[in-house]
Amino acid sequence: MHEETKLKIAEFRYNDNAYFAPHDVLIHNYAVVAAGEALNPNNEIDQYSWVPVDEVLDQIMPHSLAKSFVEEWFEKEHLGGR
């Protein structure tokens, strides 16, 4: 994360993993807390935005692996969701 954004990491925890068959890869998912908000993205990042936790599920593609990871994290952390 630091390489792509220059953000320092305050905390990270493993969430889960999933096999993504279309690309034949195993994806490991982590929840990360940044130590700040100022990003300095490198050329690997096309776009970004900060999203409030209570709005994040609305911003992720329905039925996607990303959404399932976030929903799982919310459940583990008792953050609710929809």
C-alpha positions as CSV (number, residue, x, y, z in Angstrom):
1,M,0.0,0.0,0.0
2,H,2.8,2.4,0.8
3,E,4.4,1.8,-2.5
4,E,1.3,2.7,-4.4
5,T,0.0,5.6,-2.2
6,K,2.8,6.7,0.1
7,L,0.3,6.2,3.0
8,K,1.7,4.8,6.2
9,I,-0.3,1.9,7.7
10,A,-1.5,2.2,11.3
11,E,-3.1,-1.3,11.5
12,F,-3.9,-4.2,9.3
13,R,-5.7,-7.5,9.8
14,Y,-6.3,-10.5,7.6
15,N,-9.9,-10.8,6.5
16,D,-10.2,-13.8,4.1
17,N,-9.2,-15.3,0.8
18,A,-11.0,-16.4,-2.3
19,Y,-10.1,-18.2,-5.5
20,F,-10.8,-16.1,-8.6
21,A,-11.2,-18.6,-11.4
22,P,-11.3,-16.2,-14.4
23,H,-7.6,-15.3,-13.7
24,D,-6.6,-18.5,-11.9
25,V,-5.4,-16.6,-8.8
26,L,-5.9,-16.8,-5.1
27,I,-6.7,-13.4,-3.6
28,H,-5.9,-12.6,0.0
29,N,-7.9,-9.7,1.6
30,Y,-6.8,-7.5,4.4
31,A,-8.5,-4.6,6.3
32,V,-6.2,-1.7,6.6
33,V,-6.3,1.5,8.7
34,A,-4.2,4.3,7.2
35,A,-2.2,6.6,9.5
36,G,-3.4,9.6,7.5
37,E,-5.5,10.7,4.6
38,A,-3.0,12.5,2.2
39,L,-2.5,10.2,-0.8
40,N,0.3,10.5,-3.3
41,P,-0.7,7.8,-5.8
42,N,1.8,6.3,-8.3
43,N,0.9,5.3,-11.8
44,E,-0.7,2.0,-10.7
45,I,-3.7,3.9,-9.4
46,D,-6.2,5.2,-12.0
47,Q,-8.6,6.9,-9.5
48,Y,-9.5,6.9,-5.9
49,S,-11.8,8.5,-3.3
50,W,-12.4,8.3,0.4
51,V,-15.8,6.8,1.2
52,P,-17.5,6.9,4.6
53,V,-17.9,3.4,6.1
54,D,-21.7,3.7,6.0
55,E,-21.7,4.4,2.2
56,V,-19.0,1.9,1.1
57,L,-21.3,-0.9,0.1
58,D,-23.2,1.4,-2.2
59,Q,-19.9,2.2,-4.0
60,I,-18.9,-1.4,-4.8
61,M,-20.1,-3.4,-7.8
62,P,-23.0,-5.7,-6.8
63,H,-22.2,-9.5,-6.6
64,S,-18.4,-8.8,-6.8
65,L,-15.6,-10.4,-4.9
66,A,-14.7,-7.0,-3.4
67,K,-18.2,-6.5,-2.1
68,S,-18.3,-10.0,-0.5
69,F,-15.0,-9.2,1.2
70,V,-16.3,-6.0,2.6
71,E,-19.6,-7.6,3.7
72,E,-17.7,-10.4,5.5
73,W,-15.5,-7.8,7.2
74,F,-18.5,-5.8,8.4
75,E,-20.0,-9.0,9.8
76,K,-16.8,-9.9,11.6
77,E,-16.6,-6.4,13.1
78,H,-20.3,-6.1,13.8
79,L,-20.5,-3.0,11.6
80,G,-23.8,-3.9,10.1
81,G,-24.3,-3.3,6.4
82,R,-27.4,-4.0,4.4
